C-alpha cells in the first residue's frame, strides 16, 4: 500500500450498515445548486472562502444545522437565536441582522427547491492574517447551504443503533462551553473516528468526571432500568455535564412532557447506560433514533422500546403536519 493509500484508507463499519453513498448523478446535480454567500446566491461550484479565513485556519466561527420539513424551516428562529448567542460568546460580529439571515435562509431553500432537507448556516471570523489575533479579521463571512441529508440508514430507525463509549474525553466546559456551536469540532471528530474504527456509527463521549456528556453529534436520553413500567421517566445529562443544548432535544422534552412522561436532567455514568431499559439519541440531522446496544451490552430486549417509539411518532407527527418555524 502506498503512503497516499495508507492515509486515505478508512475502516469499514461492520456493526451497522454505512450511510447510503451519494450516487454519481449527485455530482452533476450539485452543479446547479445555489449557495448564499455574503449577500448573494452563487452557483455551488463558485462558492468559496479565502484560505486566510480564520474559519479555515483555526476553526474560528459558529454554525447551525437546520431541518426543512414540507417546505417549512423547523425552528428557524430558535436556531438563529442560538447562532447569535454562540457568536456573541466568542465575540464574533455577524454582519447580517437576524431578520436578514432568516430571509436569506428561506431564499436559499427556495432557490434549491428543497421540500425536505437540511440547511448548514456558517459564520466564520473572516479573512485576516496568519496569526491567531481575531481582531485582524475586518469582517465575518456568512454562507448558507441547502441540500439533502441522510445521517443513518432507515433500517436503524426501525431496529436500533449500536454505539460505543469513546476514550476521547469531551472538552471541559470551562475550556470551551459546549453551548457554543463552534466550527471547531475536532473533539467530536476524533470520537467519531473511534466509533468507525470500532465498526459502529456513533460514540458516547464522557466528560472529565467520567460522566456521560453527549454523543459526537447527538444528545442522549435513557429510560432507567428502575423506572416503573406504567409510569416511565426519561433521564438526560444536565447542561453542566458538557452538553450542547440541542433544539431537537428540547423539542423531545416538550413532547415527552405533553405525553405525561417525566423528564429528569441528572448525571449519568456508563453503568446507567449499560443497564438502561431504553435509549435514544436526538439531533437535527439524526432526528430521533433508538439505540439497542452500547459497548456490546444489549439494552432491554434488544428492540426499540415503547417510550422511544412513542416519542419518535410524536416527533414525526409534529414536523410532518406543521413544523413550527419559531
PELIN-V78886 format. One record per residue. RES is the residue in one small letter. PSI is psi in whole degrees, -180 to 180 (* if undefined). Layout:
BEGIN
{{RES,PSI} {RES,PSI}}
END
This chain:
BEGIN
{{x,132} {x,165} {x,-41} {x,-44} {x,-34} {x,-45} {x,-19} {x,-9} {x,150} {x,145} {x,153} {x,138} {x,113} {x,-31} {x,-31} {x,150} {x,149} {x,150} {x,150} {x,130} {x,144} {x,133} {x,163} {x,-32} {x,-27} {x,-30} {x,-42} {x,-39} {x,-33} {x,-23} {x,-25} {x,-3} {x,151} {x,135} {x,133} {x,122} {x,109} {x,47} {x,-6} {x,153} {x,130} {x,154} {x,142} {x,-38} {x,-11} {x,-7} {x,122} {x,157} {x,161} {x,147} {x,-12} {x,5} {x,134} {x,-21} {x,-36} {x,-45} {x,-33} {x,4} {x,31} {x,93} {x,-178} {x,162} {x,167} {x,141} {x,130} {x,143} {x,150} {x,126} {x,120} {x,48} {x,0} {x,135} {x,112} {x,121} {x,41} {x,-47} {x,-42} {x,-43} {x,-44} {x,-37} {x,-40} {x,-38} {x,-48} {x,-34} {x,-43} {x,-44} {x,-43} {x,-39} {x,-30} {x,14} {x,45} {x,124} {x,118} {x,125} {x,-30} {x,151} {x,164} {x,-35} {x,-39} {x,-39} {x,-33} {x,-45} {x,-41} {x,-38} {x,-45} {x,-40} {x,-38} {x,-42} {x,-46} {x,-41} {x,-27} {x,5} {x,37} {x,118} {x,-48} {x,118} {x,-153} {x,141} {x,135} {x,115} {x,119} {x,141} {x,119} {x,166} {x,-25} {x,175} {x,138} {x,-139} {x,179} {x,-9} {x,168} {x,-29} {x,110} {x,-20} {x,1} {x,3} {x,106} {x,-31} {x,151} {x,165} {x,134} {x,134} {x,152} {x,126} {x,133} {x,123} {x,-168} {x,162} {x,146} {x,98} {x,-42} {x,149} {x,148} {x,-35} {x,-25} {x,-25} {x,-25} {x,-41} {x,-17} {x,157} {x,142} {x,134} {x,171} {x,168} {x,132} {x,152} {x,-19} {x,122} {x,141} {x,141} {x,140} {x,133} {x,-28} {x,-18} {x,-49} {x,111} {x,124} {x,-13} {x,-14} {x,114} {x,82} {x,154} {x,-19} {x,97} {x,23} {x,-38} {x,-46} {x,-39} {x,-43} {x,-38} {x,-35} {x,-41} {x,-42} {x,-39} {x,-48} {x,-40} {x,-31} {x,-2} {x,19} {x,178} {x,-7} {x,155} {x,142} {x,136} {x,132} {x,156} {x,-175} {x,-13} {x,-1} {x,7} {x,159} {x,133} {x,-80} {x,179} {x,180} {x,-28} {x,8} {x,152} {x,163} {x,140} {x,147} {x,155} {x,112} {x,155} {x,-27} {x,7} {x,138} {x,139} {x,-37} {x,-3} {x,66} {x,156} {x,157} {x,142} {x,136} {x,148} {x,148} {x,163} {x,-34} {x,-10} {x,-9} {x,48} {x,134} {x,133} {x,89} {x,140} {x,-39} {x,-38} {x,-49} {x,-33} {x,-43} {x,-38} {x,-42} {x,-42} {x,-39} {x,-43} {x,-41} {x,-30} {x,4} {x,18} {x,123} {x,131} {x,126} {x,144} {x,109} {x,164} {x,140} {x,146} {x,175} {x,-35} {x,-42} {x,-37} {x,-46} {x,-32} {x,3} {x,145} {x,-35} {x,157} {x,144} {x,160} {x,152} {x,146} {x,160} {x,-48} {x,-41} {x,-24} {x,-117} {x,117} {x,133} {x,152} {x,132} {x,-3} {x,134} {x,122} {x,44} {x,8} {x,122} {x,132} {x,134} {x,-130} {x,13} {x,6} {x,153} {x,132} {x,173} {x,-37} {x,-44} {x,-49} {x,-38} {x,-42} {x,-32} {x,-46} {x,-41} {x,-39} {x,-46} {x,-34} {x,-38} {x,-51} {x,-28} {x,-33} {x,-52} {x,71} {x,119} {x,139} {x,-7} {x,*}}
END
